[in-house]
Each structure stands twice: as C-alpha cells, then as structure tokens.
Amino acid sequence: MALDRTASPGTGFDAAAFAASFDLRSPPPGFIDNPYPFYHALREHQPVRRMPDGSVFLTRHADLELVYRQPLLFSSDKKAEFLPKFGDTLLYQHHTTSLVFNDPPLHTRVRTILKGALANRTIAHMEPGIIALVDSLLDAGAAHGEMDLIEDFASAIPVEVIGNLLGVPHADRGPLRGWSLSILGALEPVVPAAALAEANQNVADFLDYLRDLVADRRANLRDPDIDILSRLIIGEAGGERLSETELLQNCIFLLNAGHETTTNLIGNALMTLLEWPAEKARLIADPSLLDTAIEEFLRFESSNQLGNRRVLTDTEVGGEALPAGTLVTLCIGAANRDPARFPDPDRLDLARGANRHLAFASGTHLCLGANLARLEGRIAIGRFLARFPDYRLNAPAERSQRLRFRGFLRAPVTLGC
C-alpha cells in the first residue's frame, strides 16, 4: 500500500504568492502531509518571513546556524512568550523551568548535572538492554505477523529507555506516553483551550507521581552514573543542586525530550524507507550504512521541525532588521532541506557525507540526548530491517497533525515473516 502524497502543491502552485502570505498559525492544506515544497517556496522568496503577529520565520540553514551560535543575542528563555499563551499555570511553570527553554544560569546548572548521566560510557552501558527490549517487541510482532510501527514499536522504545534512566517502576509507565504527548502538544502554534486544560492537568498528575518517586529515591539513592534521578538529586560534585521545582520539572522534560522525538526518528525512518524502496534494499544489503543512514533520516524527516528564540538586542538576520523582543521561529525542517547546504536535498541518500543537519539543534543547546537517540535508532531500525525486510503497510498510516513534531500516530504493517 503506497503512501498518499497527493496533498503536495500542484503544478499551478504560485510559490511567490504563497511565501508572501504564509502564516504559521494558519498553514495551507497539505502543509502537514508534505511541508517541503512550502519550505522551498519560503526559502526562495521569503527566507526571513515576517508573520502577521510580528514574529519571523527562518528557513535557511546558514541563518539558523547564525542564531544558534549567538545565545547572548538570541534567547531561549520563553517566559515572555509563554505567559500570554499559558497564563500563570503549571504548564507555564513546566515549560519555563525545563532545560531547553532557558538561558544561563539555570540552563548551565541543569545541563552540567545531566551531562555526566548521558556520557558515552553510560549510553554504551545501556546498549544490551535496548537490544533486549527491541528484540522482545519484534518477537511479539512476529507472533502476530503484523504490528503497528508506532504504537507497538517506535513509541515503546524511548518510554522504556527513559523510564529506566529515571528508575520509574514498570507498573507505573502506562500514563507516561499520554502525559508526554499532551504536554508537548501545548507547544504548537495554535492550541485549543481544551487541549491546554488537559495539558495542565497532565502536568499536575505527573508532578504528583514524581513527588512520591523523588521522595523514595532520596531515601534510596542509586548509582548516579546510570540513574539520572539520583544524579539530579545529588547535583554537581561542587555542591550545585536544583530546587525541588527545577528537579521535578526537568524530570518531566527528560521524558518529553527523549520520547516523541525518538519515536518519530524510528517511525519516520521506517515509513520513509517504504517510499524509497531502492534505498531500503541498499541498507538491507549493506548494514554498514546504518550510521550514515541515521543521520540522513534525521535530516530528511526531522523529528522536531521548529525551534524558537527571542531577540535580546536589535540585530539583523539575512539583511532584515530584527528589533529587540522579536520572536524568531527556526524552521529546522526547512534548513535540513536547504540546497545551499545539501546537494539534491529532496533525495534520500543513506550514504550522504558531510551531513551537518540541525535535527539536534546546535551551539549551547545542542541536544544532550543526541547520542542516546542515535543508539536507539540504530538498534531499532537495524534489527527491524534484519528481521522483517519485506514489511509493508496493510492500512493507511495516520500522520500526527502537529507542526512542531513530525511523525505518525499509527502505521499498521504486515511483517512478511
């Protein structure tokens, strides 16, 4: 069963007119299914697109790199942006306390504490457990002859991995995916009031659960080199510690950051290979391509399509003046298809070299969990293909309707085993 790509712009698409009228809060039909022709139009005609709300939308790779390299000029702190959107709520507290939406000193303090827990030696220690987890999911699929790539496989892996890192008992992991999807959903450009209320309730429920978990861990500390929660509680060797609010909110952040993006990496990769059968056959024939393939999947269908910054001092990007206070949207998905940086960017090339994509951002906010996500992706995708090379869709896949996080909600496949 082929994927439906008919929602992309037709031959009469007026790229210049589209770019001149584009508003992220009201994207055109087909944008979520296939945003890349729209990104190309913006990059060619309005690479620094000023939105009706006064924010700007950047689509060139070089412009994103410029912003990432200047954290003192482009702030990651979201208090000014999120207070009008969320109000003084638990959701606001969460998204303005977590690592990713902060500047120093909080960003530095949390990042330093977490860095050791996600060091390469720790990640290598996790590999046998991830292999065992993936194989158990594949065994379950083989027993039925079919599975859902997302619900039964891609989403199950990061929830278990992050659950292990935080030491969440297996019996307690049931709500984690739903909590994460809801809380991250509040980051979309437009969020219905009911979804905001649900996300606030999920933050409250998550915090209630974590308070008990943290209290138990304080009384029973584990090896901080492999247990992130113990490391967060103990703090830095020099004595720097997180407040209780910072600790709890960054536990939520760890699940969220490690969950949907890695789910999307695995799901997007396996779905993309169905659209590119020659590259699928190439990877199955030569598994040594897996490392470069992971980078290409990250570039080609970036799990996280959008980032945000706020201008602190009057400046300019791409020749356009940006006054202090301007909100900037960084379109990672567009930058990773920029022909000025990537030759033939709309072609999937699993052996692509010099692949400096921005799927994990860059600069001081380079994703701390990047190598863990890569490991999960390599194991999941590599072992799936080795076991089920002839998998195919047996019903239409359902794509998530989010703009920020690109992925699928469901993808039922026959495994061909």
C-alpha positions as CSV (number, residue, x, y, z in Angstrom):
1,M,0.0,0.0,0.0
2,A,1.6,3.3,-1.1
3,L,1.6,6.4,0.9
4,D,-0.6,9.3,-0.1
5,R,1.5,12.2,-1.3
6,T,-1.3,13.9,-3.3
7,A,-1.6,16.7,-0.8
8,S,1.6,18.5,-2.0
9,P,1.1,21.6,-4.1
10,G,0.1,21.0,-7.7
11,T,1.6,22.4,-10.9
12,G,-0.3,25.7,-10.5
13,F,1.3,26.4,-7.2
14,D,2.4,30.1,-7.0
15,A,5.4,29.9,-4.7
16,A,6.0,33.7,-4.5
17,A,2.4,34.4,-3.6
18,F,2.3,31.6,-1.0
19,A,5.5,32.9,0.6
20,A,4.2,36.5,0.8
21,S,1.1,35.4,2.6
22,F,2.3,32.5,4.8
23,D,1.2,32.4,8.4
24,L,2.4,29.5,10.6
25,R,-0.8,29.8,12.6
26,S,-2.9,29.0,9.6
27,P,-0.9,26.8,7.3
28,P,-2.3,25.8,3.8
29,P,-4.0,22.5,3.0
30,G,-1.4,19.8,2.5
31,F,1.3,21.5,4.6
32,I,1.4,18.9,7.4
33,D,1.4,16.0,5.0
34,N,4.3,17.4,2.9
35,P,5.7,20.7,4.1
36,Y,8.8,20.6,2.0
37,P,7.6,22.3,-1.2
38,F,6.2,25.1,1.0
39,Y,9.5,25.4,2.8
40,H,11.3,25.6,-0.6
41,A,9.0,28.5,-1.6
42,L,9.7,30.4,1.6
43,R,13.4,29.8,1.4
44,E,13.5,31.1,-2.2
45,H,11.1,34.1,-1.9
46,Q,10.8,35.0,1.9
47,P,13.7,33.4,3.8
48,V,13.1,35.8,6.6
49,R,9.3,35.8,6.6
50,R,7.6,38.3,8.9
51,M,4.4,36.9,10.2
52,P,1.2,38.8,10.9
53,D,1.9,38.6,14.6
54,G,5.3,40.3,14.2
55,S,7.4,37.2,14.6
56,V,9.8,36.0,11.9
57,F,10.2,32.6,10.3
58,L,13.6,31.5,9.2
59,T,14.2,28.7,6.6
60,R,17.8,28.9,5.5
61,H,20.4,26.7,7.1
62,A,23.0,29.5,7.4
63,D,20.5,31.7,9.2
64,L,19.7,29.0,11.7
65,E,23.4,28.4,12.3
66,L,23.9,32.1,12.9
67,V,21.1,32.2,15.5
68,Y,22.3,29.0,17.3
69,R,25.9,30.4,17.5
70,Q,24.8,33.6,19.4
71,P,22.9,32.6,22.6
72,L,23.6,36.0,24.1
73,L,21.8,37.7,21.3
74,F,19.0,35.1,20.7
75,S,17.5,34.0,24.0
76,S,15.9,30.5,24.6
77,D,14.1,31.8,27.7
78,K,10.3,31.6,27.0
79,K,8.8,33.4,29.9
80,A,7.8,36.5,27.9
81,E,6.4,34.3,25.1
82,F,4.6,31.6,27.2
83,L,2.9,33.7,29.9
84,P,0.3,35.2,27.5
85,K,-0.2,31.8,25.9
86,F,-0.4,29.6,29.1
87,G,-1.2,32.1,31.9
88,D,0.3,31.6,35.3
89,T,-0.3,27.8,35.3
90,L,1.6,24.6,36.0
91,L,2.1,24.2,32.2
92,Y,3.8,27.6,32.1
93,Q,5.9,26.7,35.1
94,H,7.0,23.5,33.4
95,H,7.9,24.9,30.0
96,T,9.8,27.8,31.6
97,T,11.7,25.7,34.0
98,S,12.9,22.9,31.8
99,L,16.3,22.8,30.4
100,V,15.5,23.5,26.7
101,F,13.6,26.8,27.3
102,N,16.1,28.5,29.5
103,D,19.3,30.6,29.4
104,P,22.1,30.5,31.9
105,P,22.4,30.2,34.8
106,L,19.6,27.6,35.0
107,H,20.4,26.1,31.7
108,T,24.1,25.7,32.6
109,R,23.3,24.3,36.0
110,V,20.9,21.6,34.7
111,R,23.0,20.8,31.7
112,T,26.1,20.3,33.8
113,I,24.3,17.9,36.1
114,L,22.8,15.9,33.3
115,K,25.8,15.7,31.1
116,G,27.6,13.1,33.1
117,A,24.5,10.9,33.2
118,L,24.3,10.9,29.4
119,A,28.0,10.4,28.8
120,N,29.1,7.9,26.2
121,R,30.1,5.3,28.8
122,T,26.7,5.4,30.3
123,I,25.0,5.1,26.9
124,A,27.2,2.2,26.0
125,H,26.2,0.5,29.3
126,M,22.5,0.8,28.1
127,E,23.0,-0.9,24.7
128,P,22.4,-4.6,25.8
129,G,19.2,-3.6,27.5
130,I,17.9,-1.7,24.4
131,I,18.8,-4.7,22.2
132,A,16.8,-7.0,24.5
133,L,13.9,-4.6,24.5
134,V,13.8,-4.2,20.7
135,D,14.1,-8.0,20.2
136,S,11.2,-8.6,22.6
137,L,9.0,-6.1,20.6
138,L,10.0,-7.8,17.4
139,D,9.2,-11.2,18.9
140,A,5.7,-10.0,19.8
141,G,5.2,-8.7,16.3
142,A,6.4,-12.0,14.7
143,A,4.0,-13.9,16.8
144,H,1.1,-12.0,15.2
145,G,2.6,-11.4,11.7
146,E,1.8,-7.7,11.9
147,M,2.2,-4.7,14.2
148,D,1.7,-1.0,14.4
149,L,5.1,0.6,13.7
150,I,4.3,3.4,16.1
151,E,2.1,2.0,18.9
152,D,3.7,-1.4,19.1
153,F,7.3,-0.5,18.3
154,A,8.7,3.1,17.9
155,S,6.9,4.7,20.8
156,A,7.5,1.7,23.2
157,I,11.3,2.0,23.0
158,P,12.0,5.6,24.3
159,V,9.4,5.3,27.0
160,E,11.2,2.2,28.4
161,V,14.6,3.7,28.0
162,I,13.8,7.0,29.8
163,G,11.8,5.1,32.3
164,N,14.9,3.0,33.1
165,L,17.1,6.1,33.3
166,L,14.7,7.7,35.8
167,G,14.0,4.4,37.6
168,V,10.3,4.5,37.0
169,P,8.8,1.1,38.0
170,H,7.4,-0.8,35.0
171,A,4.0,-0.9,36.6
172,D,3.9,2.9,36.6
173,R,4.8,3.5,33.0
174,G,1.3,3.3,31.4
175,P,0.4,7.0,31.6
176,L,3.9,8.3,30.5
177,R,3.3,8.4,26.7
178,G,-0.1,10.1,27.1
179,W,1.2,12.7,29.5
180,S,4.2,13.5,27.2
181,L,2.1,13.9,24.1
182,S,-0.3,16.2,25.8
183,I,2.3,18.4,27.5
184,L,4.4,18.7,24.3
185,G,1.2,19.4,22.3
186,A,0.9,22.7,24.1
187,L,3.9,23.9,22.2
188,E,2.0,24.0,18.9
189,P,1.5,27.5,17.3
190,V,-2.3,27.2,18.0
191,V,-3.6,25.2,20.9
192,P,-7.4,24.8,21.7
193,A,-8.5,25.7,25.2
194,A,-9.5,22.1,25.9
195,A,-6.0,20.8,25.0
196,L,-4.4,23.4,27.3
197,A,-6.6,22.4,30.1
198,E,-5.8,18.7,29.5
199,A,-2.0,19.5,29.4
200,N,-2.2,21.4,32.7
201,Q,-4.0,18.5,34.3
202,N,-1.3,16.1,33.0
203,V,1.5,18.3,34.4
204,A,-0.3,18.2,37.7
205,D,-0.7,14.4,37.6
206,F,2.9,13.9,36.5
207,L,4.1,16.1,39.4
208,D,2.0,14.2,41.9
209,Y,3.6,11.0,40.7
210,L,7.1,12.4,40.7
211,R,6.9,13.7,44.2
212,D,6.5,10.2,45.6
213,L,9.1,8.8,43.2
214,V,11.7,11.5,44.3
215,A,11.0,11.0,48.0
216,D,11.6,7.3,47.6
217,R,14.8,7.9,45.6
218,R,16.1,10.4,48.2
219,A,15.8,7.6,50.7
220,N,17.3,5.0,48.4
221,L,19.9,6.7,46.1
222,R,21.3,4.7,43.3
223,D,24.4,4.9,41.2
224,P,24.3,8.5,39.8
225,D,26.3,7.4,36.7
226,I,23.4,5.3,35.4
227,D,20.4,6.7,37.3
228,I,19.6,10.2,36.2
229,L,17.1,10.9,39.0
230,S,19.8,10.2,41.6
231,R,22.2,12.5,39.7
232,L,19.6,15.3,39.7
233,I,19.0,14.8,43.4
234,I,22.7,14.7,44.3
235,G,23.7,17.6,42.0
236,E,27.1,18.5,40.9
237,A,30.3,17.4,42.6
238,G,30.9,21.0,43.7
239,G,27.6,21.2,45.5
240,E,25.3,22.8,43.0
241,R,21.8,21.5,43.3
242,L,18.4,22.0,41.7
243,S,15.5,23.4,43.6
244,E,12.6,21.0,44.1
245,T,10.6,22.7,41.3
246,E,13.6,22.6,39.0
247,L,14.1,18.9,39.8
248,L,10.6,17.8,39.2
249,Q,10.0,19.9,36.0
250,N,13.3,18.6,34.5
251,C,12.2,15.0,35.2
252,I,9.1,15.7,33.1
253,F,11.3,17.4,30.4
254,L,13.6,14.3,30.2
255,L,10.7,12.1,29.4
256,N,9.2,14.5,26.9
257,A,12.6,15.3,25.2
258,G,13.5,11.6,24.9
259,H,10.1,10.3,23.9
260,E,8.4,11.9,21.0
261,T,11.5,12.9,19.0
262,T,13.0,9.4,19.2
263,T,9.6,7.8,18.4
264,N,9.5,10.0,15.3
265,L,13.0,9.2,14.3
266,I,12.3,5.4,14.3
267,G,8.8,5.7,12.8
268,N,9.7,8.3,10.2
269,A,12.7,6.2,9.1
270,L,10.8,3.0,8.6
271,M,8.0,4.9,6.8
272,T,10.4,6.8,4.6
273,L,12.1,3.5,3.5
274,L,8.7,2.4,2.2
275,E,8.7,5.4,-0.1
276,W,12.3,4.8,-1.2
277,P,12.5,1.1,-1.9
278,A,15.9,1.3,-3.6
279,E,17.4,2.9,-0.5
280,K,15.7,0.3,1.7
281,A,17.2,-2.5,-0.4
282,R,20.6,-0.8,-0.2
283,L,20.5,-0.6,3.6
284,I,19.4,-4.2,4.0
285,A,22.2,-5.3,1.6
286,D,24.8,-3.2,3.4
287,P,24.1,-2.7,7.2
288,S,27.4,-0.9,7.5
289,L,25.5,2.2,6.1
290,L,23.4,2.4,9.3
291,D,25.4,5.2,10.9
292,T,25.1,7.5,7.9
293,A,21.5,6.3,7.4
294,I,20.5,7.5,10.8
295,E,21.9,11.0,10.1
296,E,20.1,11.1,6.8
297,F,16.8,10.1,8.4
298,L,17.3,12.9,10.9
299,R,17.9,15.4,8.1
300,F,15.3,14.2,5.6
301,E,12.4,13.9,8.0
302,S,13.5,15.9,11.1
303,S,11.5,14.7,14.2
304,N,11.5,18.3,15.5
305,Q,10.7,20.7,12.7
306,L,10.6,24.0,14.7
307,G,12.6,25.9,17.3
308,N,12.2,29.3,18.8
309,R,14.3,32.2,20.1
310,R,13.7,35.8,21.2
311,V,15.9,38.7,20.1
312,L,17.6,40.4,23.1
313,T,19.3,43.3,21.3
314,D,18.4,45.0,17.9
315,T,20.1,43.0,15.2
316,E,19.6,41.7,11.7
317,V,19.4,38.3,10.0
318,G,19.6,37.8,6.3
319,G,19.6,41.6,5.8
320,E,16.3,42.0,7.7
321,A,16.2,44.2,10.8
322,L,15.0,42.4,14.0
323,P,14.2,44.7,16.9
324,A,14.8,43.5,20.5
325,G,11.9,41.4,21.6
326,T,11.2,39.9,18.2
327,L,10.1,36.2,18.4
328,V,12.0,34.0,15.9
329,T,10.9,30.6,14.7
330,L,13.7,28.4,13.4
331,C,12.4,26.0,10.8
332,I,14.7,23.1,11.2
333,G,12.8,21.0,8.7
334,A,13.4,23.7,6.0
335,A,17.1,24.2,6.9
336,N,17.7,20.5,6.6
337,R,16.4,20.6,3.0
338,D,18.4,23.7,2.0
339,P,20.1,23.1,-1.4
340,A,22.7,25.7,-0.4
341,R,23.9,23.2,2.2
342,F,22.8,19.8,1.0
343,P,23.1,18.8,-2.7
344,D,19.9,17.4,-4.1
345,P,18.2,17.8,-0.7
346,D,14.9,16.1,-1.5
347,R,16.6,12.9,-2.4
348,L,17.1,10.3,0.4
349,D,20.8,9.2,0.3
350,L,21.7,6.8,3.1
351,A,25.4,7.2,2.3
352,R,25.3,11.0,2.3
353,G,28.5,12.5,3.7
354,A,29.2,15.8,5.4
355,N,25.7,15.7,6.7
356,R,25.6,18.7,9.1
357,H,21.9,18.7,9.7
358,L,20.3,20.6,12.6
359,A,17.9,18.0,13.8
360,F,19.6,18.2,17.3
361,A,19.9,22.0,17.1
362,S,23.4,23.4,17.5
363,G,25.6,25.5,19.8
364,T,24.9,25.7,23.6
365,H,21.5,24.0,23.2
366,L,22.8,21.0,21.2
367,C,20.6,18.1,22.3
368,L,22.2,16.3,25.3
369,G,20.4,13.1,24.4
370,A,21.6,13.1,20.7
371,N,23.8,10.0,21.1
372,L,21.2,8.1,23.0
373,A,18.7,8.8,20.3
374,R,21.2,7.7,17.7
375,L,21.8,4.5,19.6
376,E,18.1,3.7,19.9
377,G,17.6,4.5,16.3
378,R,20.4,2.3,15.1
379,I,19.3,-0.7,17.2
380,A,15.6,-0.3,16.4
381,I,15.9,0.3,12.7
382,G,18.7,-2.1,12.1
383,R,17.2,-5.0,13.9
384,F,13.7,-4.4,12.5
385,L,15.1,-4.5,8.9
386,A,17.2,-7.6,9.5
387,R,14.1,-9.4,10.9
388,F,11.4,-8.1,8.6
389,P,12.8,-6.8,5.3
390,D,9.5,-7.3,3.5
391,Y,7.3,-5.3,5.8
392,R,4.5,-3.3,4.1
393,L,1.5,-1.1,5.1
394,N,-1.7,-3.0,5.3
395,A,-3.9,0.0,6.0
396,P,-3.4,3.8,5.6
397,A,-1.0,5.3,8.1
398,E,-2.2,8.2,10.2
399,R,0.1,11.2,10.5
400,S,0.2,13.3,13.5
401,Q,-1.3,16.7,12.8
402,R,1.4,18.7,14.7
403,L,3.5,21.3,13.0
404,R,6.4,21.2,15.5
405,F,6.9,17.4,15.9
406,R,6.7,15.5,12.6
407,G,5.7,11.9,12.8
408,F,2.9,9.3,12.7
409,L,0.3,8.3,15.2
410,R,-0.3,4.9,13.6
411,A,1.3,2.8,10.9
412,P,-0.1,-0.7,10.7
413,V,2.1,-3.1,8.8
414,T,2.3,-6.7,7.7
415,L,5.7,-8.0,8.6
416,G,6.1,-10.6,5.9
417,C,7.5,-13.1,8.3
